[in-house]
Structure formats: structure tokens, C-alpha cells
């Protein structure tokens, strides 16, 4: 199934992902929780755009692309770096 061609599948995917992300934030260690909240804010903006465009990636594409500045912001880059560093520090190095 090609998720990009099925709005119902896109909605289901992002709804489940949002619930999982929210659950992750609720149990995240305090040192990365603020970064996860920042990233969740970006996720919510993208989901909002998809919802306004009836979950059509094609229709939402230009509005999502217009958010590139948000993704490139210092705040988001810092959040990504914090989560990445935390993951490297707390993972098995097999």
C-alpha cells in the first residue's frame, strides 16, 4: 500500500505516531524532555497542515515546504542535537 496515495492511511499513521510521541514525552528523562517537546511542536505543525489539506500529502506539500525555516531553526537544531547526544550516551555500543 502506498501511504502517500491514501489520505485515510496517512491520517491513521500520523494519529498513531502522535499518540506514541506523546507517550514517549510523558516517560522521557528530564534532560531530554524539553527537546522532545520542541520536536513534538514541529510534528504538530506538520500534522495540522496535513489535516487542513484533508490528509493529502500532494495538497499539503507546498505548505509543508514553507515550514522549512522552522525545521532549520536554531531551537529545533539544538533539540535534535540534544536528543542525538542523549541517544549516543545511553545506547548499547555493540
Wavefront OBJ file of the C-alpha trace (Angstrom):
o trace
v 0.000 0.000 0.000
v 1.319 3.419 -0.946
v 0.581 5.622 2.065
v 1.023 8.836 0.070
v -1.964 8.000 -2.097
v -4.385 7.160 0.720
v -5.464 10.034 2.958
v -7.158 7.683 5.446
v -3.919 5.739 5.840
v -1.950 8.960 6.268
v -4.357 10.156 8.950
v -4.187 6.816 10.782
v -0.383 6.766 10.613
v 0.066 10.302 11.950
v -2.631 9.854 14.608
v -0.878 6.756 15.939
v 2.514 8.433 15.702
v 1.200 11.423 17.658
v -0.110 9.190 20.435
v 3.193 7.324 20.578
v 5.174 10.567 20.611
v 3.018 11.936 23.431
v 3.544 8.729 25.407
v 7.290 8.979 24.851
v 7.349 12.541 26.167
v 5.420 11.512 29.276
v 8.107 8.992 30.278
v 11.192 10.742 28.884
v 14.055 11.587 31.210
v 14.070 15.207 32.326
v 17.277 16.021 30.460
v 15.718 15.376 27.044
v 12.034 16.040 27.714
v 12.263 19.761 26.762
v 13.917 18.835 23.457
v 11.253 16.243 22.711
v 8.579 18.857 23.412
v 10.219 21.216 20.891
v 10.286 18.463 18.263
v 6.701 17.491 19.051
v 5.700 21.088 18.344
v 7.160 20.774 14.847
v 5.352 17.465 14.395
v 2.068 19.095 15.434
v 2.522 21.909 12.900
v 3.066 19.386 10.102
v 0.066 17.322 11.209
v -2.039 20.481 11.339
v -1.109 21.259 7.762
v -1.957 17.723 6.668
v -5.318 17.860 8.461
v -6.198 21.204 6.831
v -5.469 19.583 3.461
v -7.622 16.515 4.109
v -4.540 14.386 4.775
v -3.341 14.751 1.181
v 0.445 14.935 1.004
v 0.177 16.352 -2.514
v -2.129 19.182 -1.421
v -0.174 19.829 1.795
v 3.238 19.726 0.115
v 3.669 23.453 -0.564
v 2.553 24.432 2.955
v 4.860 21.832 4.499
v 7.756 23.088 2.358
v 7.008 26.592 3.592
v 7.832 25.351 7.114
v 11.449 24.569 6.151
v 12.622 27.586 8.143
v 11.055 26.091 11.247
v 12.966 22.862 10.692
v 16.177 24.808 10.199
v 15.701 26.978 13.290
v 18.377 27.086 15.973
v 15.855 25.846 18.543
v 14.989 22.739 16.513
v 18.617 22.046 15.622
v 19.556 22.287 19.306
v 16.725 19.925 20.252
v 17.817 17.399 17.633
v 21.424 17.629 18.803
v 20.374 17.123 22.442
v 18.276 14.052 21.651
v 21.025 12.654 19.410
v 23.693 13.158 22.084
v 21.458 11.592 24.724
v 20.808 8.589 22.477
v 24.507 8.081 21.830
v 25.307 8.356 25.532
v 22.601 5.913 26.583
v 22.664 3.223 23.907
v 24.440 -0.067 23.618
v 27.576 0.294 21.583
v 27.596 -3.198 20.111
l 1 2 3 4 5 6 7 8 9 10 11 12 13 14 15 16 17 18 19 20 21 22 23 24 25 26 27 28 29 30 31 32 33 34 35 36 37 38 39 40 41 42 43 44 45 46 47 48 49 50 51 52 53 54 55 56 57 58 59 60 61 62 63 64 65 66 67 68 69 70 71 72 73 74 75 76 77 78 79 80 81 82 83 84 85 86 87 88 89 90 91 92 93 94
